[in-house]
């Protein structure tokens, strides 16, 4: 059998370890929507709003393992452990806390993506000198 540098067996993302200390391999995606206001001529004092909700996408068993009681399952209750869902979200609003939990569970960031668009400006009935921008960001984490 092939071994990793740490001495454990090499796994593909679809495999998992069984047993009391075993860890499943797989992917978890963290996403959030944000908004910010930039004043006249892109002043350096842009106003950022807090993250309203952090969404979680992945296998139910992995999400529960990493986030435990802080995982809000109300939008997809009774989801089987080996099924994927994109309907969970976290009960806290701090990305750093989510990243810390993923890191402690052996996940590493594999990819990220972000988009942004101007939602409101003076011509759409927004504030006279400001433009309000919205963004959506996703971070993909994996554990081998």
Secondary structure, DSSP 8 states (H G I E B T S, - for coil): --B-TTSSB---TT-B--STT--B-EEEEEEEEEEEEE-TT--S--EE-----EEEEEEHHHHHHHHGGGEE-TTSTT--TTSEEEEEEESS--HHHHHHHHHHTT-EEEEEEEEEEEEE-GGGT--SS-EEEEEEEEEEEEE-
